[in-house]
Amino acid sequence: MRVIKRIGGCAQSIEKKNARRDGGRHVGDSWTFRVLAGFFMLVFMAVSGSPQTGLAGINQWTTNGPFGGTIKAVAVSPGFATDNSLFVATASQIYKSTDAGASWAAAGSGLPAGANFTSLAASPDFPADKTIFAGSGGGIFKSVDGGSNWAAASSGLSNSSVDSLAVSPGFSSDHTVFAGTAAGLFESTDGGASWNAVGGGLPANMDIFGLAFSPGFSSDHTVFAGTYGGGVYASTDGGANWNAENSGLVNQNITWLSISPGFATDKTLFAGTWGGGVFKTINGGGGWSAANNGLPANIVSLAVSPNFASDNVVFAVATNSGIYKSADGGSDWSAVNSGLSNTFILALAPSPNFGADQTLFAGSRGGGVFKTTNGGAGWSAASVGINNTYVYSLTVSPNFLTDSTVFSAPNGAGIFKSIDGGSSWNAENGGLPANAYFDALAVSPNFAADGTVFAGAYGKGVYKSTNRGGSWSPASTGFANMYIVALALSPDFAADNTAFAGSVDGVYLTTNGGTSWARVYPSGGYAISALAISPNFSADHTIFAGTNGGGVVKSTNGGGNWAPVNTGLSGTNIYALALSPGFSADGTVFAGTWGGGVFKSTDGGGIWSSASAGIANLEVTSLAISANFAKDGAIFAGTYGGGVFQSVDGGGNWDAVNSGLGNTTINALAASQNANAQNTVFAGTYGGGVYAYTACNGGKPSLDIQSYQASWASLSDYSAGRLSVTFVIGNAGGNDADSVQIMSASGSNGVSMLSAVPASVGNISAGSSAPVTLIYNVPTGVGSFLTSMHAAAQDNCGTTYTYP
């Protein structure tokens, strides 16, 4: 270290040795340097810093879609014209919208997790009584405050698997509700407080999927029940006695009933069937006739226009074929699917004011909610806030730190893309088949230049995009089996055009960028479940494949020959593989097994050993390894029903990292490929969309002053008392220091600092140092002074440390 002594008005530089404990003082965590009188005595005070989170979401899971999922039921408020309210049911949650489907929020508390909701029915007086019922695989739930709070309402149900619900048009006075179950029909006449089985002529132990009250139930006491296998039954005494009404009903597998609002005069009722299309009666069930011209055979839902008396409009949903409309009372039908990205529709509900607003809502399998405001001529997605997608595949751009691009494949909804790190998503389905399930995604290592993405579909082969997902085209020539579950692209794809695809009948190879494929590994009866390619593939030509029942197989000649590599591997069902980024040097491979945790090899698969401390006996569905693995030892494992686990010692020990996520099932994991201390990890969940997690193990930097030198920059500075002191800040240890700044500095004996603070030092990597110069105002006659300094720095995760 260097100090300056004023001698005869000149500046003289004198070396100062490091202070000894008895010459200087070590006070707590600060260093005090004592010098002879006439020297400037500088003190750098540094104590252990307390970490302060600098970036939101560090070690915390968050989600914002892709929105949608499987919608099993839709119920529109009878007061929709003024309250804009409606409800939808997913398998695990009920959602409510109060802005006509523009946005959704989970509806209240009191609903059990995993209830498997199947049906919804709102009170006709919902605007006043706020009552709505939800049927599920675990019974019936009721809310009397518009969905804010729910309570079980299943007393008396001998079978808790509810298929259908219907509320009496006179509910405000008769409090009547019917529930169809797998074991027959139940009735409540006290608003759901208690239930009684309805017998009286109904067949025993038949699923009841269809229920319809006469609009004049209060006076005619008529209600209909559709059974699966027994046709349609009618009661004219409020449900006490029932009679079969099946004349002309040649298919009696009833899936839905929908009644005309003018039933009192037109006696019209429609029945949807499985295998027989739609049937219609115009005499209250006395005789039925087919109404199927233009319709597929399997019908899952029906909706009669509330304005049927004048518009004769009926809608029907055909499984996997979308929505059909009839404008002549069911005589003729035509598809109205424009705008539907998913045509696997499960539920349909019109606005009560359909005649005026032409609004209809549809719930799909995997694709969320769709809405039309022109009677079905065009549909648009209306799922914002419904986070119920089942995501089976993910891939992250190799340039994620700069482009923030992620692709995901929600089950049955095609492919979604985010360009803001998962904060928002957009469907990218141009050219993709409707309702496809994409189990594999892979981005080109040269994505920034070629924009190439591959998608493997279950039963529909491979699709390719060369414009960042903007449009897709088939790339499946040569596949004998179109069930694609894994994809791996060569790290040198830009040069060799090589990619591998795993199917249920083996591994396929393309060397022309997907134009054609050839099978290079017959699996011998074992389906391929995972692929992992060497980061140094151009030199070592190595690729691994995990099988369902045959363990791990390996090729070291680019797929030409394969051999099992299972020594030490317990369990042959391999669901995930991950190679170290430094595989060519460390030979490290990880395998996720079904029920056996994680196994690790450090000799390229020659010998495996368990690496499951903390994760043993779990079903591992996915793996994602840090691009900085050589330094941070980080690897992540997704599990079935246990959430995500992380190891930061190369698989030696695992800990659950489920804050904000819970112990949900993970279908897919993908991590940023950029080598830095932050591992941005994405998890595709079973019914919860995509979650993002910034995992960081940056570690506290170790800052200290290595040396300092004081000098007068010029004679004029000397005369003005402007002393320049250059400090060299060192960073010992193994952690980088980012955004180092001198936050404040003060002097004794009237000395003040002229430099503006904070004063930037910049980034100081581990084991390096950097200078910073501060200028002090030293009054005439001051021969020495103390300066106390405070600094701040961030680790690579954005965590801020202060000194002190």
N, C-alpha and C positions, 0 to 999 in steps of 0.2 A: 504494500500500500504506500501511497505517496502523500506527503503533506507539504505545505508551503510555509516558510518562515520569512517574515519581513526583516530584512537586514539592510539598514542604511537606505531605505526607500527603494530597494531592488527586490526582485523575486528570486528566491533561491530554492531549488528543488532538492529535497533531502529524502532518502529512503527511510521508511519506518518498518521495523521488523514486526512480526505478529506479536501482539501483546500476550504476555504470560499471565497465568491466573493471579500471580502475586503482583504483577506490574499493572495489569488492568483488572477489571472486575467482570465476572460472569454473573449477571443478575437475572434469575429466573430463566426465561427463554430469550434473553436479549444479550447482545455483545456490546461491552463498553470498552472503548479504546482510550487509554490515558497517554497523553504525550507531554513533553516538557513545556513549561510556560513559554509563551511566544509562538507556540504551534497552534494551528487550528485543530481542535479535537472533535472528531466526527464519530457519531454514534449511530449505528444502524440497528434499529430495534426490530426483531423478527420473532414472533411467537406463532405457535401452531394456529393455523386458520380453521375456522368453522365452515364446513361446506354449506353453500346456499344454492338451491336449485336455480339454474339459469335458463333451462329450457323446459317448457311444459311437456308432460307425458313421459318423462324419464322413468323407466321401470314401472310403467302403468299402461294397461291396455285401454284403448278407446275404440269406438266404432261409429261409423256414420254411413252404413249401408254395405253393399248395394241394397236398396230398399226393395221390398216385395216379399216373395215367398209363396207358400201354399195357403190359399184362402178357401176355407171350407164352407163358410156361410156369410151371407150379407143380410143386414136388416136396416131399412131406411125408416127414419122417424116419420110418423104420420103427419108431423108438423114441419116437414122438410122445407116447405115454401118459405117459412119464416126462421126456423132454427138451423137449417142447413146441416142437420146432424144425421149421421149414420154410423153403423157398427159393422165390423168384420171379425170373423173368428179364424184364428190359425190353430195349429195343433197345440201350441203352448201358451197362447195369449189372446186376449180380446183387445182390439184397437177401436178408437172412436175418432171421428172427424167432426168438427163443428164448422167447417168451411167448405162443405160440399165435396169433400175428397181431396182438396188441395194439399192438406197435411193431416197427419195422424199422430196420435199419442196412445200409449198403453192405457187401457181403461181401468183405472183404479186399483184398489187393493182387495185382498180377501180371496183371490183366485189361486188355487194350488198350482205349483209347477208341474208341467207335464200332464195336464188334465186331458189333453186330446179333445179339444172342442170340436163339435160336429154341427151344431145348429144354433140359431138365434131366433127369437120372436119378441117383438116389442108390443107393449100394450097399445090398443087403438087410441087410448087417451094419454099417450106418452108425454105430450106437451104439458099436461097437468100433473099426472101421477109419477112421471119419470121412471116407469117400470119396464124392465127388460129381463128376459130369461135367456140363459145359455145352457144348452145341452152338451154333455161331454161323455167320454168313456168312464168318467168317475162320478156320474150323476148330474143333477141340475143345480144351477146357481142363479141367484136372483139379485137384481139391483133395484132399489127404489129411489135412487138419487142420480139417475142418468148415467150410470156406469162408474161413478166415483168409488163406490164401495159395493162389495158383493158378499153374499152369504150363501151357504149350502141350503138347498131347498129340495131335499130328496127323501124326506121322511115317508116311509111306506113303499118306496120303490124296491121291488124284489130283484130287479135287474138294473144295475147302474149304467149300463151301456145304452146311452140315449141316441137314437138315430134322427128323430124329428120332433119338432115342437109346433104347437099352434095355440094362439090365444083367442078366446071368444071375442066376437065383435062387440058384445055387451059386457066386457070384462069389468067395467066400472061398477056394474050392479050384480052380475052373476059370479064374478071372480073365477071363471072357469078356464082351465088350461088342459090340453091333452099332450101327452108325451108318448111317442112311439119308440119302443125298445126292441132288442133282439128277442125278447120273451113276450112280446105282445104290447097291448095298449094300456096306459094308465091315465087316470083323470084326477084332477084336483079342482075342488069347488071352493077352496079358500085361498086362492091366489098363490098356490104352491107350498103352503104350510104343511099340507099332508096330501098323500096320493093313495089311490085305490086302483087295483087291477080292474080292467073292464073286460067282462067275459061275454055273456049274452049273445052267442052266435058267431063270435070271431074265432078263427082258427087258432089253435094253441101254438106257441113257440115259433111264430113267424115274425121276421123282421118287418117293421112297419116304417117305410120310408116316406110315405105320402100322407099328409093330413090336410083337410080343407073344411073350414066352417062355411056354412051358408051365410051370406051377408045379412040375412034376416033371421039368424039363429035365435034371437030373443023371442021371436014369435013362431018360427017353424021348427025350431029345435033340431035342425038337420046338420049332420056332420058326416064327412066321408073319411075313410081310412084305406090307404093303398098298401097291400101286403106283397112281399116278394115271394111269389109262388102261389098265392091264393087269390089274386085279383083285388077288386075293389069291393068294399063293404060300406053300407050306408046305415045310419041311425036317424030316426025321426023323433026320438024321445030323449034327445040330449046325451046319448051314449049308453043308455041302459040296455038297449037291445039292438042287434045288428043283423042285417041281411046281405047276402052276396048279391052284387049287381054286376054280373059278368056276361050278360047276353051280348054276343058279338065281340067280346074281348078275347081274341084268339091268343094273345100273349098276356099272361097273368103275373109276370115279373114286374111289379109296379115300382118305379123309382121316384115318381113325383106326381102330385096332383095340384092342379091350378084351376080355380073356379072363376066364373064370370062375375064381375061386380053387379051385373043385372040378373043374377040367377033366379030371383023371384019371378021374373017374367020370361027369361030365355032358357032357363033350365040347362045351361051349358056348363060342361065340366070337361077338362082335358086331363088325360093320363099319359105320363111318359113311361115307357117300358124299356127293359134291357133285352134287346134282340128283336123288338117288334115296332119300334118307332113310337109315334104318337097316336092315341085313340081319342075320339071325341064323342060325347053324348049331348043331345039337345033335349033330352027328356028326363033329366035328373038321375041318370044311371040306368034307366029302363032298357036302353039299347045303345050299343057302341058301334062305331065304324072307324076304320083306319083313316088317318089324316096325315099321310106320309109322303105325298108327292114332292120329291126333291130332298127328302130327309135321309140321313144315315139311320141305322137300326138301333144303336145304343144311345138312349136319351138319359141324361143325368139331372136335368133341371128344366123347368118351364116358368114362364111369366106371362100372365094375361094383362094387357093394357088396362089401367084403371078407367080408360075412356073407351073400353071395348064396344060399348053399344053403338058408338058412332064411327070408330076407326077400324074395328075388326082385327086389331093387331094382336098377335101372339108371338112370343119368342120361345125358342127351344135350344137347348144346349146338347150337342152330340159329342160324346167323349172323344177327345183328341182331334175333333174336326171343327171346333169352334161354335159360333152362334148362328142360328138360322132365324129368319123372320118370315111371318106370314101376314099379309095385309088383307086376307080374305077369309079370316076366321079359321085358318088351318087347312084350307084346301090345297094351297100351293106354298112352297117354302123356297127361300134362297139364302145362301150364306151371306152374312154381313160381318166380315172379319177384317175389313180394312183398318189398319192401324194396330191390330193385335199382334204383338211380338210373340205371344204365346196363345195357342188356340186350344190348349188343354184346360177348358173352363169347367169349374165345379159348381159355381153358384151364380145366381142372377137375381137382381131385384130392381124394379122400376121405381122412379119417383112417384109418390101419390098424385102428383100433378103432371103426369107424363103427357097428357093431352096438350098441356100448355108448354112445358119445358123440354119435352122429348128426351128426358134424362134417364139413363139406365146405368147400373153398376154391375160389373162382372168380376168374380173372383176366380183366379186361375191356379193351376197346380205349378208352383214354382215361379210364376211371373207376376204375382201380386195382384193389384186391383187395376181394372181398366174402367174408363168412363166414356159415355157418349152423351152428347147434348143435341144430337140430330137424329134420334130414333134409330141409331145403329149404323148410319151411313159412314161414320168414321169414329174410331176409338183412340183414346190416348191413355198413357200410363198415369195412374193416380195413386201412387204408393209411398210418397215421401213420408218417412217416419215409421213405416212398417218394416221392422228389422227382423225378418223371419226367413231369410234365404239360407238354403243349404248349399254351402260352397265346397266343391270337391276338388278344385284345382286353382292354383295361383302361380303367377310368375312375375318377377320384378325386372325392370329394365337394368341392364348393366351400367347405365348412366344415371342411376336413380338419384344420386346427389345433385345432379343438375337438371334432370327432366322430371323427377318425382312420379314416374310412370309405373303403374301396376295394372295387371290384368287379372280378372277373376271370372269364374264360371259358376254362377248360381244355378242350382239344379233345375233344369227345364226352362231357364230364362235366357239361354244363349250366353254371350260373353259381354262382360262389362269392363270398362277402362276408366282408370283414374289418372289424372295428370297433376294431382295435387297431394300425392301421398296417401290417398284413401279418404280425404276429406269430402269428396264428392265423386259420383260415378255416373257414367253414361253408357247406355246399351250400344254395343257395336256389332250389330247382327246382320248387316247387309250381305246377302248371299248365303247365310247360314240356314240350315233346315230348321223349321219351327219345332219347338218343344224338345230340342235335342239336349242330351246330357253330356257335357264335356268333362271328361275325367282327366285330361292332360293338357297342359299349356307349356309352351317353350318359346322364349324370345331369342332372336339371333344375337350372338355376342357382338355383332357389328350393327346393332339396332339403330344407332344414331345415323348411320349412313344408308342402310338398306331397308329399315322399317319393317323387318320380317318377323312375323309371329306364326307359330303353328298351334293348331288346336286338334286334339284327338277326341272323337266323339264315341259314345257307347252305342255301337251298332251302326254307325254312319261314317266310319273311316276318319280320314285326316282332312282338315281344311287349312288353307294358308292365306295369310294377308301380307302384302308387301307395301302397305301404306298405313302402318301402325294401327291396324284393326279397322280402318275405314271401310273396307270391303273385303270379302272372303271368296275363295273359290275352292272347289274340291281338289285334293291332292292325294288321291287314294288308289291310283293305278298300280296293280300288282298285289294288293291285299287279298288273301284268301278269306280272312276273317276281319270284319270291320269293327270289332269291339276293341277300341284302343284305350289303354289305361295308363300308358307312360310314354314320355318323349324325352329325348336327349339330343342336343345339337353339339356338333364338334366345336371346340373353342376356336378352330380355324375355319369355321363355316364359310366365311367370305371367300376363302381360297379353295377349300375342298368340297363345298356343297354337301357335306356329309351330315346325316341325321339318322337316329335310330328310333324305332317305335316299338313299344311292347304291346302285344295283343294277347288274347286268351289262347292263341295257338302258337305263340313264339315271338321271336324278335325279328323285326323287319329293318332293312337298311336302304337308304337312298344316298346316292352319290351325285345326284343332279338337282339338289335343292327341293326334292319332293315331287318332281315330274313323274317318277316311277319308283316303285319299291320292290324289293325281293326279300323273301324270308331267308334269314341266315342262321336261325337257330330254331329247329323244331323242339318244342318244349317237352316232348315225350309225355304229354298228358297234363303237364303243369302249366297253368296260366302264368303269364308274366305280370308281376305286380309293381315292380320298380326298376328304374334304370339309373346308372350313374357313370358318367364318362370322365376319363382322366383329364385334368387340366393341361396335361402335356401330351394330348392325344396324337398330335402330329408326329411326335417322336416315339412314344411308347405304344400307340395304337391300342390302348387298353380301355375296355368297357366292362362294367359289371351289370348283371341282371338279377333281380330278386324274383323268386317264384313262389307260387302258392302251393307249397307242398314239397318242393324240391330243393329248398335252400337257396344258396347263391351260386351262380355260374359266372365264369369269367372268360373273356377273350383278350388275347394280347396281339392279335393280328388284324384288328379292325373289324372283327365279327366273322372272320373266316372260319375259325375253329373255337369251340367252347369246351370248358371243363368245369365240373363242380369244384368248389373251394369251400368245403364245409367242416374242415377239421376244427373241433372245439366248439362248433356252433350248435347250441341247444335249441331245437325248434327249427322246422323247415318252412314255416309260413313267414316269408319276409315281405313286409309291407313298405319298408323305406330303406334307402341307401344314401350315404353321403361320403364324399371323398374330401380329404384335406386339400386345401388350395396348394399346399406344398407336397402333394402326393409323390411327386418324382423323387423327393429327398426323404420324406418320412414314411412313405408307404402306408399311410393311415386311412382306414376305411371303417365306417360305422354301418351297422345293420340294425334296423328296428324290427322286432319280431312280434308276433301275435301271442301275447301271454308270457313272454320270456324277457321282456325289457330290451335293453340295448347290448349289442356285442361289438367288440372292437378288434381290429387287426392292425398291426404295425409293420407287416411284411407283405402288403398287397393282397391280403386274403389267404395267405398260406396257413396261418394259425389264428384262430379267434379265441378271445376270452371275454367273459362277462364284464360289462362296464355299466352295471345297473344299480350301484349303491344309491338307494333312494328312489329307484324307479323299477325295481325288480317285480316280476310277475304282472306287469302292466302290458296292455295291448298298445304297442307303439305304431301309430298310423303314419307318421311323417317325421322327417328330420331336416334341419337347416343348420348349416355350419357357417361360422363367422369367416369372412374373407380375411380377417386378421388373426386366424386361428393360431399361427405360429407364436404370436405374442400374447393373445388373450385366452387361448384355450377354450373358447366359447363354442358351444353347440347346443341346439334346442331340439326338443322332442315333443311332438304332439301325441296325445294319447286318447284312447276311447274312454270317455267319461271322467278323465282326470285332469283335463286342461293341458297346459304347457309346462314342461320342465326345462331347466337350464343347468348346464355344467360349465364351469369356468376353469376346470382343470383337465380338459381333454377327455371327459367321460369318467373321470375317477369318482366323482360324486355329483348327485343331481338334487336340485331343489325345485319345488313348484314355484312358478312365477305367474300367479293367476290374479293379481290385484286388478280389479275391474273386469275380469273375465269369468271367474268362477270355474268350477270343475266340470266344464262342458266338454263335449266330444269335439275333437279337432280332426278335420278331414285332410287339411293341407297346411303346409308351412312354406314360406319363402322369405329369404333374407336378402337385404341389399348386398350386392357383390362388391361394393366399393370398400377397399381396405382402410378402415379407420376405427377409432375406438367405439364409435356408435354403431351398433347393429340394429338397423331398422328391420323388424321382423313383422310379417303379416301372417295371420292365422285364419284359415277358412273353417268356419264352425258349422255344426249340425243344427241349423235353425236360428242362428244369430248373426249371419252375414260375415263380413270380414272385420277382424280386429287388428289394430296396429299397435306396436310396442317398440319403444326406443330403449334397447338394452345397452347400458353403458357401464364399462368398467375402467374408466379413464384413470382414476387414482390421483391422489394429491401430489402436485409438483413440490419439489424441495428447493425453495429459493433462498439465496444467501448473497452477501456482497463478497466477491472474490478479491476485489481491489478497488482503490479509488485514487484519483489524482486531481489535485487542486492547482489552478494556475490563473494568472492574470492574462487574459487574451491580448491585451494591448496596454500601452501606457495610459491611454485615456480611461480604460476600464479600471486600472489600478487607482487612478486619481479619483474616479467616481465611486470606488469601493465595490465594483461589480466583479465578484469572484466566481469563476467557473469551476465546478467540481464534477468530474466525470466518474461515475460509478460503473463498475462492471458487475452485472447481476448474473450469478451462476445458477444453474438448475441441476443439482445433483440428483441421483436416483434414476428410476426408469420411466418416469411419467412426464409427458410433454406439458409445457406451460403455454397457454394461449392468451393473447390479449393482456400481456403483462403491462401494468401501469403503476406509476408512482402516484398515489392518491393524495398525499399531503407530505409536507416537510416543514419543519420549523427550526429556528435557531435561538440560542441563548445569547445573553450579553447584548441585546438590541439588534442582533442579526435577523434579517428577514429574507424571505425567498422572493426573487423577482420572476422566476419561471411560472408560467401558467400551469395549473394542475386541474385535472389529472394530466400527467405527462406520459405519453405512450412509449413503451419500450419495445413492444411487438411480441412476436412468438419466440419462445426459447425452447427448443427441443431438448429431450432428455440428454444430459451430459454436455450441454452447450452453454454458452453465455452470450450476453449482449450488453452493450454500453448504453448509458443514458446520462446526459449532461444537464445539470441544474445550475442556475445562476443565483447567487446570494448577494444581498446588499450588506456589506460589512462596514459599519461606522468606523471613522478614524480613531485610532488608539486601541481598537479591539485586537488583542493578540491571539485569542483562542475562543472557540465557541463549540457548543454541542448542537448537533442537528438530529432530530428524531424523524424517522421516515416511516410511512405506512404505504404498503404496496398491495396490489390485488392481482390475481391471475385466475384463469379458468383451465380446467382440464379439457380433454378432447370431447367430453360429454356435455360441456357447457356449465358444469358445476363451478361456482366461484369460491375461491379461497382468499382470505384476507391475511395480511402479514403486518402487524397483528390484527 
